[in-house]
Amino acid sequence: MPNTMLSLDPKEMKLGQLHAYLSGAIAPRPIALVSTVDEDGNDNLSPFSFFNVFSANPPIAIFSPARRVRDNTVKHTYENVKIHPECVINIVNYNMVQQMSLSSTEYPKGVNEFEKSGLTPIDSAMVRSKRVAESPVQLECIVKEVIELGQDGGAGNLVISEIVKIHINEAVLDEMGRIDPVKMDQVARLGGDWYCRAKDSLFEVAKPLTTMGMGVDQLPKDIRLSKILTGNHLGQLGNTEKMPDETMVNEYKLTELSDVFMDNEGDGLALERALHQYAAALLDQGKVEEAWMTLLAFNA
């Protein structure tokens, strides 16, 4: 039975409800803990999850200090980048998530959120805004443009920032000098009060960049219409350039699948179901070639 879909017109919704649905659906989101300086030289620190990187050449990150839904006021960060068009985007990991959250408190203008949150300010190399010492990656930025998307509550203000200096804590790098997601231990924002910890839910998906997968449409019909294999399973199989040859399948059938065939001898439907279940388990482990040979063994 198909799921019932709730269809909504944003123009007919209450703003708070719309914001809650959007922030709950478009998640998890990375968090930019942004430091700026006001006109009197006071440091400001505030987190934003409407944030991402949008270009590597030039290196551009964008975050949005949106107008508050509650009363249509603007963030101090927005005011500061209009006065001093520069900032530091500090990436947030689990070890600093509670302090990051505390820095989001709506303190009066001029209050130093570094002091309130207990995070450590350190000088930047190319901008006046301070870096957060506890952050594993700190991006010094020049603000190139601020695009105002509206004047009402909930309207975003896109702060387009060019990264001019990158600081990376070497403790989060692997032996190849790349950022290790487990060591990085980033957190991400969801809806309401919810966050997630990236390293607790890591998995890899082979990217079809250097190869051209055959596609789900080219899978044998009995596999494509399987009642056991999921869409993810079919995607894994479709990402393969070609199926294993008959010799490989027969060898695998004799060495790895003999018990499955013996247990279901004389019952074709039960055998097919057992093979598809076995293949699904292999795909869940990332063993795509073994899964292919299992599925093809039914007709071998």
C-alpha positions in Angstrom: 0.0 0.0 0.0 1.6 3.4 -1.0 2.4 5.9 1.7 0.0 8.9 2.1 1.7 12.1 1.1 1.0 15.4 2.9 1.1 18.1 0.2 1.5 21.7 1.4 1.6 25.2 -0.2 4.3 27.3 1.5 2.2 30.4 0.9 -0.7 29.0 2.9 1.4 27.8 5.9 2.2 29.5 9.2 5.8 30.7 9.0 6.8 28.7 12.1 5.4 25.5 10.7 7.1 26.1 7.4 10.4 26.7 9.0 10.1 23.5 11.2 9.3 21.4 8.1 12.2 22.7 6.1 14.7 22.4 8.9 13.5 18.9 9.7 13.5 17.7 6.1 16.7 19.3 4.8 19.0 17.7 7.2 21.6 16.9 8.5 23.2 20.2 7.9 26.9 21.2 8.6 27.3 24.0 11.2 29.3 27.1 10.6 30.4 28.7 13.9 31.1 32.2 12.6 33.2 34.8 14.3 32.9 38.5 13.3 33.8 41.9 14.7 31.4 44.8 15.2 32.0 48.5 14.6 33.5 49.0 18.1 35.9 46.1 17.8 33.9 43.6 19.9 34.2 39.9 19.0 31.0 38.1 18.1 30.5 34.3 17.7 27.3 32.6 16.4 26.4 29.3 14.7 24.5 28.8 11.5 23.4 25.6 9.9 22.1 27.2 6.7 25.6 26.7 5.4 27.8 24.9 2.9 30.7 25.1 0.5 29.7 26.0 -3.1 33.0 26.3 -5.0 36.6 25.3 -4.9 37.9 27.6 -7.6 37.5 30.2 -6.2 36.9 28.6 -2.7 33.5 29.9 -1.7 31.4 29.1 1.4 28.0 30.6 2.0 26.1 30.8 5.3 22.8 32.6 6.0 22.0 34.6 9.2 18.3 34.6 8.4 15.9 37.2 9.9 14.4 35.7 13.0 11.0 34.0 12.4 9.8 35.2 15.8 10.1 39.0 15.5 11.9 39.7 12.2 15.1 41.0 13.9 18.5 40.4 12.3 21.5 38.7 13.8 24.6 40.6 15.0 26.6 38.5 12.5 24.7 40.0 9.6 25.2 43.5 10.9 28.9 42.9 11.5 29.7 41.5 8.0 28.1 44.6 6.5 30.4 46.8 8.5 33.6 44.6 8.3 33.2 42.3 5.3 35.2 39.4 6.7 34.7 36.5 9.1 36.1 33.1 10.2 34.0 30.0 9.7 34.9 27.5 12.4 33.8 23.9 11.8 32.1 22.2 14.8 32.9 18.8 16.1 31.4 16.8 19.0 33.9 18.0 21.6 32.6 21.6 21.3 28.9 21.0 20.4 27.5 22.2 23.8 29.7 25.3 23.8 28.6 26.0 20.2 25.0 25.8 21.2 25.5 28.2 24.1 27.1 30.7 21.8 23.7 30.8 19.9 22.1 32.5 22.9 20.7 36.0 21.9 23.0 38.0 24.1 22.8 41.8 23.9 25.0 43.6 21.2 28.6 43.9 22.3 28.6 40.8 24.6 31.5 38.5 23.7 30.2 35.0 23.0 33.7 33.6 23.2 33.7 34.5 26.9 30.1 33.3 27.4 30.7 29.9 25.7 34.2 29.4 27.1 35.6 28.9 23.7 39.2 30.1 23.1 39.8 33.0 20.6 43.1 33.1 18.7 44.3 35.6 16.2 43.8 35.0 12.5 46.4 35.5 9.8 44.5 37.6 7.2 41.3 38.9 8.9 40.5 40.7 12.2 37.9 38.1 13.2 39.2 35.6 15.8 39.5 31.9 15.2 38.1 29.3 17.6 41.0 27.3 18.9 38.9 24.2 19.7 37.6 24.0 16.1 39.4 21.3 14.0 39.1 23.4 10.8 39.1 27.2 10.7 38.4 29.1 7.5 39.4 32.7 7.3 37.1 34.5 4.8 36.6 37.7 3.0 32.9 38.5 2.4 32.4 39.1 -1.3 28.7 39.8 -1.2 25.6 39.7 1.0 22.4 38.8 -0.8 19.2 39.7 1.0 16.4 37.3 0.1 13.6 39.3 1.7 12.7 41.8 4.5 10.2 39.6 6.4 10.8 37.2 9.2 12.5 34.0 8.1 14.1 35.6 5.1 17.7 34.5 4.5 20.7 36.7 4.0 23.3 34.8 1.9 26.8 35.8 3.1 29.1 34.8 0.2 32.5 34.3 1.6 35.8 33.6 -0.2 38.2 31.4 1.9 41.6 33.1 2.0 43.3 30.9 4.6 42.6 27.4 5.9 43.8 26.1 9.3 43.5 22.3 9.9 44.4 20.5 13.2 46.8 17.8 12.1 45.2 15.5 14.6 42.2 15.0 12.3 44.3 13.9 9.3 44.9 10.3 8.2 48.3 8.9 7.0 47.6 10.3 3.5 47.1 13.8 4.8 43.4 13.7 4.2 40.7 14.6 6.7 39.6 11.4 8.5 35.9 11.6 9.2 36.2 9.5 12.4 39.0 11.7 13.8 37.1 14.9 12.7 34.0 13.8 14.7 31.7 16.4 13.2 28.2 17.1 14.3 25.3 18.3 12.1 22.0 20.0 12.7 18.6 18.6 12.2 15.2 20.0 13.1 14.1 21.2 16.6 16.8 20.4 19.2 18.1 17.5 17.3 21.7 17.0 16.2 23.6 14.0 14.8 27.2 12.8 15.3 28.7 11.9 11.9 31.2 9.3 13.0 28.5 7.1 14.6 26.8 6.6 11.2 29.5 6.5 8.6 29.3 4.3 5.6 30.8 4.4 2.1 29.1 4.4 -1.3 31.2 3.8 -4.4 31.0 6.8 -6.6 30.5 6.1 -10.4 33.1 8.7 -11.4 35.7 6.7 -13.3 33.4 3.9 -14.3 30.0 3.8 -16.1 27.6 1.5 -14.3 25.2 -0.5 -16.4 22.1 1.0 -14.7 19.2 -0.5 -13.0 17.3 -0.7 -16.3 19.9 -3.3 -17.6 19.5 -5.7 -14.6 17.9 -9.1 -15.4 14.1 -8.8 -15.0 14.0 -11.3 -12.1 16.6 -9.2 -10.2 15.1 -5.8 -11.1 11.6 -6.9 -9.9 12.8 -8.8 -6.8 10.5 -8.6 -3.8 13.5 -8.8 -1.5 16.1 -6.6 -2.9 15.7 -2.9 -2.0 16.2 0.2 -4.2 19.6 0.6 -2.6 20.5 -3.0 -3.5 19.5 -2.4 -7.1 21.6 0.8 -7.2 24.6 -1.1 -6.0 24.1 -3.7 -8.7 23.4 -1.1 -11.4 26.7 0.7 -10.5 28.6 -2.4 -11.8 30.0 -2.1 -15.3 29.5 -5.8 -16.2 28.2 -9.0 -14.7 30.5 -11.8 -13.6 31.1 -14.4 -16.4 29.6 -17.8 -16.4 32.7 -19.6 -15.2 33.0 -17.4 -12.1 29.3 -17.9 -11.3 29.5 -21.7 -11.6 32.6 -21.8 -9.4 31.0 -19.7 -6.7 27.8 -21.8 -6.9 29.8 -25.0 -6.2 32.0 -23.5 -3.4 29.8 -21.0 -1.6 26.1 -21.8 -2.5 25.9 -25.6 -2.4 24.1 -25.6 1.0 21.5 -23.1 -0.3 20.8 -25.3 -3.3 20.6 -28.5 -1.3 18.2 -27.0 1.3 15.8 -25.8 -1.4 16.1 -28.6 -3.9 12.9 -29.1 -5.9 11.4 -25.8 -4.9 12.3 -23.1 -7.4 10.4 -20.3 -5.6 12.1 -21.0 -2.3 15.5 -21.3 -3.9 15.1 -17.9 -5.6 13.9 -16.3 -2.4 16.9 -17.8 -0.5 19.4 -16.6 -3.1 17.9 -13.1 -3.1 18.1 -13.0 0.7 21.7 -14.2 0.7 22.5 -11.6 -2.0 20.8 -8.9 0.0 23.0 -9.7 3.0 26.1 -9.6 0.8 25.2 -6.2 -0.6 24.6 -4.9 2.9 28.3 -5.8 3.5 29.4 -4.1 0.3 30.2 -7.4 -1.4 28.7 -6.6 -4.8 30.6 -9.2 -6.9 29.6 -12.0 -4.6 26.0 -10.8 -4.6 26.0 -10.8 -8.4 27.3 -14.4 -8.5 24.7 -15.4 -6.0 21.8 -13.9 -8.0 23.1 -15.3 -11.3 23.5 -18.8 -9.9 19.8 -19.3 -9.9 19.8 -19.7 -13.7 23.3 -21.1 -14.1 
